[in-house]
Amino acid sequence: MTEYGYTRVVAAVPDIKVGDVNYNCEQIIRLYQEAVEKEADIVVFPELCVTGYTCGDLFEQSLLMNQTQRGLMQLKNATVKKETLMVVGAPVMAYGRRYNCAIAMCNGRILAIIPKINLPNYGEFYEKRWFESGANVKDGEIDFGVSRVNFGPHHIIDVKGVKVGIEICEDLWVPIPPSSRLAMAGAEVILNLSASDELIGKHNYLLNLISQQSARCRCAYVYASAGWGESSTDLVFAGNAIIAEDGTLLETKRRFFTEPTMVVKDVDVEKLRNDRAKFSTFFDASVPGEGYKTVYSGNSEPWIDGKNGIDKDRINVKYPRQPFVPQDEDKLREHCEEIINIQARGLMQRLHVINGKKAVIGISGGLDSTLALLVTVRAFDLLGIDRKGIIGITMPGMATTSRTKNNAVGLMEKLGVTALEIPIGKAVSQHFSDIGQDPRKYDVTYENSQARERTQILMDVANKENAIVIGTGDMSELALGWCTYNGDHMSMYGVNASVPKTLVKHLVSWFAMEMEEEAGHILLDIVDTPISPELVPSGSDEISQKTEDLVGPYELHDFFMYHLLRNSFSPAKIYFIAKIAFEGVYEDATILRWLENFYRRFFSQQFKRSCMPDGPKVGSVCLSPRGDWRMPSDASSKLWMEEIEAIKNGTY
């Protein structure tokens, strides 16, 4: 395993000639050498690729079997002084019987020979005609060439501290695949040597199967299937090369090619380990994982951390800049609709239980309050409650601009809710006088007094109207503590509590497409409005106080938050992958500056999250103290800040 927990895997599909072992071995070695040059840790080839899968009754010929053993010795020799694990498929004689096997070799040694367990014998498959199942094989050693070699289905290969399990083709398609047991025994990377023929609709089924198995096993899954050169007497083999990780298809090579090919990808074993430790039901599975023997490749160097300074250009991994936002437009639309339905359903349940007919929302003309209003309207509509029961209140203050105010008023008018305007200037000025605050001093007291005055108005109107206050703050603000304690921090139900800022824009844009033209224009202008608390006057009617200038770009903070909470990555790794994701967008120093700010605020502001209002969880990341995130408000940030400081000083 390399620094930061990456392992480079390769699925390779050689050009073969059925029955021509020498030719096939030459092609395998050629691809293996290419994988070595690409600094691969593991390379897997298709099922029975040494002979060809479609040999049929030729498997019974002793000449072919003898030549296969010589070919495997040739392949073994090709790995001398090479740390890249090679796994190939070939027929092997053991205990007087013939087995369809995966042969793992590295550093000039055959580490293990693993027989296929599930032999298909239906439709176009006749494997039981030529091979024995490895299901009842007792794990041990056999004579192979001039050596004793591990033989049996219960072997795991250790490559640089990464545990590698192997299954063969049909093994994946059965109710409890061997890979499930291998994962329970500790395998983090599963290899599948396959020879699956093409049928209409089968490819998509296969992709789903691989993706789902990698998700269930919390593993990386590397699949190489027979391609060009296999007999087309009755079947066609298209040469699938597929790599998946934890439910996500990372790489799939186009099919039906006529040249040798491979796919290369770095898989994140650290992430897999973190997930297995985090999701406790992984180890509660009833599938047994005992009885497996670990075979060491001879180059096992347990990975600890990333202090060797791995070059980001060496890592073949892509990270989306906005991990909360699907990159595919169709998926994004589906994503938005589902999130909005979850938000609305959460509020509907709360209103139903309390027999609530009214809700109060502070409407600023900004993104968050707009989304909260739209969700509340949907909830009222679905419950059959008159929209007039939604009381939207604009509360212009010392720095409110006409753009945000006009958008707030216009939107409420188009939605048909009850609109109130309650200016806060006089009340805040009186409060300044009461506490001795200089109104010309634009400090935190100046800003927070306005936020708390607005919250007081909302709460008191809610009491007066027998309504509940709908919270508008989003998850990104909660992560940073960018909210006033007992101000906009507080409500009776926070519909946006687990929606990150980078997603809020897309949700409002989704509503804009669903609404009539004039209302849609208002929503799109809100989307284009700079994010601002509008608390400090600028002397003009332009927005001058921009949140992202003060706290940092939300796309960076959401990226940091996602990988901290979802993947449990360290500051160093988050910085490393952020440089990959935002290359050409932000300078490294800029990323590091805001990363430091993120961690500083994330730790210091936990007390606000510890008492946050109820709100619905909509995604895999959430900061609710009653749900996903339980952190002491007085936890020390020393370890995390020291790591960031070491990066800044060049001593990490």
N, C-alpha and C positions, 0 to 999 in steps of 0.2 A: 504494500500500500504506500502510495506517495504521500507527501505532505497534504494536510487538510483532509485526508481520508479518501482520496480518489484512487480508483483502480481502473486501468485501461484494459478494456475487453474488445475482442475482435470476433466477429462471425464471418467465416471465410468459406466461399463456395468455389472449389476448383473445377476446371475443365477435366473431365475424365473419359476414359475409354473402357467400356465394360469388359472385364476380364484381363485387362492389361495392367498388371500391378506395377511394373517398372515405370510406365508412363504416368500412372496416377501418383506414385510417390514423388516423381520429379515435380509434378504440378503442385502437390501439397507442400513440398520443401520450398518451392519458389514463393508461394504465398506466405509460408511461415517466415522466411527470411525478410519478406516485405513487412510483416507484422513486427518482427524484431527491430527493424530499422525505424518503425513508428513508435518504438518504445512500449510495445504492448506487454502487459503482464500475463494475459491469458488469450489464447486463440483456439476456437473450436471449429471443427470441420464437420461435414455431414455424416450421416449414418452409412456405414459400409463403404465409405468413399475410397478405401484402399483397393477394393475389388470392383466397386460398382454395386449398387443396391439390386439391380435387375439381372443379376447373374442366373437366377433360377436354379435349375438342377446342376449347373456348373459348380455350385457350392459343395457338391458331393464329390468333386474331383480332387484327389489327393495332390495333384500337381498344383492346382490353384491354391490349396491350403498351405502347401509347403512354400510356395512363392510368396504368399501373404506374410508368413512368419519372417522370411528374409527381408521383405519390404519394410516390415515394422522395425527390424534391426537397423535398416538404412535410415528410417525416420528418427529412431532413437539417437543414432550417431549425429544426425543433423542438429540435435539439441545440445551437443557437448559445449560446455562453457557458456551456455545461454540460459538466462533466467526466465525466459518466457515459456509458460506452460503450453504445451501442444496437446490437444485432445482430438484423436481421430477415431473413425469407425472402421471396424474390420471383423471378419469371422475368426474366432479363436477356438481351438480344440482344448478342452480341459476335462479331466476325469473320463476320457473316452467319448465325450460328447461335443457337439458343435454349438457354439453360442454366438449370438449377435452382440458385439461388445464395443465399448468405448475404451480406448487405451490412452492413459494420461502419462505424459513423459516430459522430462525437464532435466537440464544439466547432465545429459547423457545417461539418464536412468529411466526405466519404466517404473513409474510410481505405483500404478494400480491398473488392473483390467477389470472393468465393471460390466457384467452381463445385463442385457435387456430383460426386464421382468415381464412386461405385458406384450405378448406376441399376437398381433392381429391375424385372424384366420377367417375372414369374412369378406364378401364382395370381391374386390380385386387383390386381396392380400392372402398369402399362403405361407406365412413365415413358419408355422409349426411343421411344415413339410421338411424344412431344412435345419431348424434351430430348436434348442431346448430353452425353456424359460429359466431365468436366474432366480426365480422366486424361492426355490427350495435349496439353493446352493449355500453350503456352509462356508462362511468367509474364512479364508486361509491363504496359503501360498501354493503356487504351482511352479513346475519347471517350465521356463520359457526361454528358449535360446540356451545360453550358458548360465542363466541366473534363476534365482527363486524370486517370484513376483507375486505381489498381493493380488488375490483374485476373489471377487464376490461383490454383491450389490451394496454392501454397507460400508462404503469407504468415502471419506471426505478428504480433499486435498487442501493442504495449507500452502498458500502462495503469498509470501511476504506478509504473513499475519492475517490474510483474508481466507475465509473458509469457503471452499468451492465444492458444490455437489453436482452430480451428473445423472441425468436420465435420458432415455432414448425414445424419441418419436411417440409411439402409442402410449408410453408411460404418462404423458401429459393428458391424454384424453379420457382416462379412467376416473371413476368417482373419487378415489383418494390417490392422487399421483404420488410416486416416490418422492417428488420434490417437496411435498408437504412434510413428509417424515424427515427428509434431509434438512429442511429449514428448522424443524423442531430440534434437530440434533446440532444445529449451529451453523449450517451452510448459509452464507450471505449472498453468494453468486451461484445461480443454477445454470448449468449448460445443458442444452438439448441438441443432440445429434439426430437429425431427422431425414426421412426420405418420403415426404408426403406428396402424393400426386395432386394435380390440379383438377378441380371440379367447379362447376359454376356455383358461386356463393360461398365456397369453402374458404377462400382467402380471408374474407372479413370475419368469418367465424373463428378462424385461427388467430387473427389479430386480437379479437376479444378474449379468446382463451388465454393467450400469453399475457395480455394486460391484466386480466383478472387473477391469474395465478401469481403474477409478480406482486399484486396488491395483497392477496391473502397471505402470502408467505413473507411479505415485507422484504423482498429480495430484488436483486437484479437478475434478469432472465435473458440469456443469450442463446439464440436459436439459429442454427445453420442447417439448411435442407438441400437435398440433392438437386442438381440443375442440369446444365448442358452436358451432353455425353451419355446420360442414362438412356436405356432403350425406350423407344416409343412404339414398340410392338402393340401394346394395348393402353399404355398410360403416357402422360406428359408430366415432366418434372420441371418446374419453373425456376428453382433456385432461390428460395426465400432466405434472406439474412436479416434478422430482426433482433433489436435490443430494447428491452423494457426495464423500467425501474419503478418499483412501488406503485404500480397501476398506470404508469405513463409510458407510452411508446416513445422512446427516445430517437430511434433510427430504424427505418425500413428501406431496404434496397429495392429498386425497381425489379420486377420479375421478367422472365422470358429473355434474359440476356444470353449472349453466345460467347462471352469472354469470362475468364476467371474474375471473381470480384470479392470484395470484403467491405464490411462496415466497421468503423472504429469509433468507440465512444468511451469517455471516462465516466464511470458510475460512482456515485457518492456513497461509499460504504459507511462513512460516519453518520450520514443522514439515516441510513437503514438501521444502524445500531441504536441511534437515538429514538427512532420510531418504535422499535421493538421494546425498548425500555419504557417508553412513554405509554404505549397502548397495552395495558396489562393483560388483556384477554389473549394476546398472542401466545403467552406462555400458559394460558389456561386451557389451550386446545387439547382435545382428547386423543389427538393423533400421537402415537408414541414416537419418541426420538432417541430411544436408547439403542445400544448395541452397535454403534457406528465407530469405526476406527479412523483416526486422523493420520494421514500420511503427509509428512513434511517434505516439501520440494527441495530443501537444502538452502533456500535463500529467504527464509522467513525472518523478516526484520519487523517486529511489532511496531506499529505506528503509534506515536504518542501525541505529538502536536505538529504545528506547521512552522517550526522555528528555523527550518532550513532554507526558507525564502524561495519557494517554488515560483517559477515564472508563470504569470497568468496566461501568457501566449502559448504555453505548453499544454494547457488544459483544454480538452475538446468538450466543453460543456456550455450550453446556452442557458442564460437566466433571463426571464422576462423582466423588463423594467418595472412593470406593474403586475406583480404576482396575484393580486386580487381581481384583476380584470382579464377575462378571456380574450385572447388575441383574434379569434375567429368571430366575425361579425354576427353570424347566426347564433353561435353559442352565447355571445354577449347579450343578445336580445333575450334569449331563453333565460339566461342567468338573471338579468334585470327583472323580468316578470316574476320569476320564482322568489327572488328576494323581496320584492314589493308585496307579494302575496303573504310571505312569512311575516313581514312587518305588520301588515293590515290584520292578519289573523291573530297575532299576539294582542294587538289593541282591541280587537273585537271580543276576545275572550275576557279581557279585563273589564270592558264596558258591560258585557253580559252579566258577569258575576256581581258587579256592584249596581246593576240596573241603571247604568249611567246613560244619560241622554244628552249631556253637554261636555264639551272639551274646550280648554283655553290654550291658545298657542301664541307666543310672541313671534311676530312676523317682521323680520328685518329687511327682507329683500335679498338676503344671501342664500347660499346653496342649502345649508342645513335646515333652516326653518322652512324653506320652500319644500324640501323633501318631506319633512314632518307633516306639513299641511296637506300635501298631496296624498300621503299615506292615510292620514286621518279622514280625508274626504272619501277615500276608497272604503275604509272600514265602516263609516257611517252609511254609505250607499249599500254595502252588502248586508248591513243589519237593518236596513229600511228606516233609518233615523233621518229626520230632516236636517239638511246641511246647515240650516240656520242655528242649529245647536252647537256648531263650531264657531267659537268666538276668537277671531284673529285680532290681535292687538298690535298696532304699530306704536312704538314709544320713541319718537325722535328725541335725540339728546344733543350734546355739545358738538358732535362731529358728523351727524347724519347728513348724507348727501341726497339731493333730489332724485338721483338715479335709483338708489336703493329704495327710497320711500315710495316713489311713483310705481316701481315694479311691485312692491308689496301691496299697495292699494289696488293697483290694476289687477293683480292676480286674484285677490280676494273677491273683487267685483265679478270677475269672470267665473269664479268657482261658486258664487252664490252663497258664501258664508257670511256670518255676521261680522262686520268690520268696525273696530273701534280705534280711535287715535287718542292716546294719552301721553302728552309730552312730559318728559321727566326733568326738564331744565330747572324749574322753580323748586321742586322737591329736593333735587341734588344740591342746589345752591344753599337751600336752608340747612341741609345735612352738613355741608362743608362748614357753614357758620357754627353749627352746633358742636362740631368736633374740632374746630380750629384749623381746618384745612385751607391753605392758600389756594384759591381757584386758578391762580396762574402757574401753579406748580403741577406739571403734567406727570405725576409719578403713579405708582401702583395704586395708591389710595384714590387718586383722581379717577383712574380707570375702573377699579373694582366697585367703587361707590355707585357708579352708573349701572353696572351689571346687577348689583344686589337690589338697587331700587327697581329695576325692571322685574326681577324675580318676585319682589314683594308685591308689586302690582298684579302680576299673574296669579300668585297664590291668593291674594285677597279677593280678586274678581272671581276666581274659582270657588272660593268659599261663598261668596255672595250669590253665585249662580248655581250652586250645587253641582259643580263641574270638577273635572280633573285637569291638572296641568300636564300637557304633553311636552316631554323633553326633546330638544332639537340637537344637542351635541353629538358628535360622531366619535368613532373609536380612535381615530388618529389624534383628536384633541385630548381624549382621555389618556392615551399613551404618553403624550407630552405634558399632560397637566395643563393644557392651554385652555383653561376655563376657570372661572372665579368660584372659589369654594363657597358653597351656599349662595351662589349667584346662579349663572347659567348652568352650573354643575348640578343643580337640583330640580326635580320634577316628581310627578306621581308615576309616570311611565315614559321611558326614553326609547322611542321607536328606532332611533338611529344608533343606539349604543354599540352595536357590533358591525356597523358599516364604516369602512375606511374612507378617508377623504377622496382618494383617487377613484373610488367607485361611485361616490355621491353624484359627481358630474354626469356619469353615464346613466344613473337612475333618473335624474331630472330630465336628461335628454330623451330617455325612453318615454317619459310622460309627454314631452313636447311633441313627439311623433304621434301620440295617441289622441291628442286634444285638437280642438278646432284651431284654425289658423292664428287668430289674434292672441289667444292664450298661449299657443305654442311659441309665438314670437317673444312674448314676455319671458317664458321659461328659458329660451335660448339666450336672451340678453342676460338673464341671471347667471347662466352657465359661463358667459363671457366676462362677467363682472369680477374684478380682482377680489380675492378673499381678504376681508378686512373686518376687525372688530368695530371700526368707526367710533373710537372712544376719545381720540385726541384731535382737536380742531386744527385745520391747516390754514385757515384764513381764506379758503376758496371752497367752491362746490365740487371739487375733485377729490377722489379717494387718494389720500397720501399715505395713510397708515396701512401698509400691506403686510399681512401676517407672514408670508413666506420670506420677506426681507428680514423679519425679526426672529423667526424660529427656524427657518430653513425650508427648502422645497419639500412639499408633502410627498412627492413621488419618491424621494430618498427616504423619508421617515417611514413611509408605508413599506418600502422594501426592507429597511432595517427591522421594523416591527414584525413583518411576516417571518423572516428567517430567525429572529430571536425566539418568537413564540411557537411557530409551527415546527421548525427544525432544530431548535435548541443550539444554534451555532454560536461560537465564540465571537467577540468583537473582531479578532484578526481574520477569521474566515468570512464574516460578513463584509468586512472591508475588501478582502480579496475578491469575492464574487461580485461586489458592487462595482469594482473597477472593470470587471468583465462586462457587466450588464450596461454600465453607463459610459463605456469608452466613447470618446468623442463628444459626450454631452457635458460632463463635469470633469474638471481637473482632479487628479488624485488628492491634492491638498484640500480641495473643496469637499470632497466626499468624506475625508477624515475629519474635517472641522465639524461637519453636521453630524457625523457618527458620534463624536465626543459629546456634542450637545444633546443628542438623542439619549445616550446612556445616562448622562447627568440628570436630565429631566425625568427620564423613566423611573429611576430609583427615587429621586427626591419627591416625586408627585404621587407615589403609591397611595398616600393617605386619602387622596380624592377618589381613587378607585375602590378603596376599601368600604366606602359608604355610598357608592353610586346607586341610583334608583334601579328598579326592575326594568328590564328591556329584553326583547327577543334576540336569541343567537341566530345569525343567518348564515355563517360560514364556519370554516374549520378553525378560525382564530377568534378568540373572544377574551375580553378582559373582566368579565363579571366575577366578583369575589365569591359568588355563590355557585359559579360554574367552573370555568376553565382555569382561572388565574387566582391562585392563593399565595400572596406574597406579604411578608411583614412590612408594615409601613416604615419601620426603622431599620430595614436591612442595609448592610454596608455595601457600597458600590466599589470598594477598594480594589478588589481583584480585577474587575472589568476596566476600571479607569487606569490601573497600572498597566494593563495590556495595551490599551490605547496609547498611553504615554510612551511605552516602549516602541511602538510603531512610529510614533512621531520622532523619537530620538534615534531611530535606526538601530535599536538594540534588540528588537524582537527576533 
